[in-house]
Amino acid sequence: MAPLSLNRVFLAGCIASHPELRFVPSGKAVTEFMLEIEQDEAPGHALTTQVFPVIAWEDLAVWCGNSLCVGDRVWVEGKLTIRMFKDTTEHVRKECEIVAVTVQKIDHRTGPLKRAEKS
């Protein structure tokens, strides 16, 4: 039996950069944007913010490029990838990114959500 293997990411956050729709030489649509996630810290501490690059392909890319704006709250489902490339100085770089399978707009709430406190 093969060992268990799973690569699935679920994130909810705000669009932090304008989604950029473009087409690669093969004609496939691709859209890239940054997703900002606020991480819950212990009570009394400031929130920590992390930003993740998200990439969408084909029909999803077209939808993201035409429907999403900076500040929109979205749910992203996809897989984590590490891409290697050479920069302009010929140094090999690695970039971790989320390849989206699903992107959905979610309701913007007017205040922070609070966890139920234990009695």
HELIX and SHEET records of a PDB file:
HELIX    1   1 GLU A   58  SER A   67  1                                  10    
SHEET    1   A 6 GLU A  20  PHE A  23  0                                        
SHEET    2   A 6 ALA A  29  GLN A  39 -1                                        
SHEET    3   A 6 VAL A   9  ILE A  15 -1                                        
SHEET    4   A 6 ARG A  73  LYS A  86 -1                                        
SHEET    5   A 6 VAL A  92  LYS A 105 -1                                        
SHEET    6   A 6 THR A  48  TRP A  57  1                                        
END                                                                             
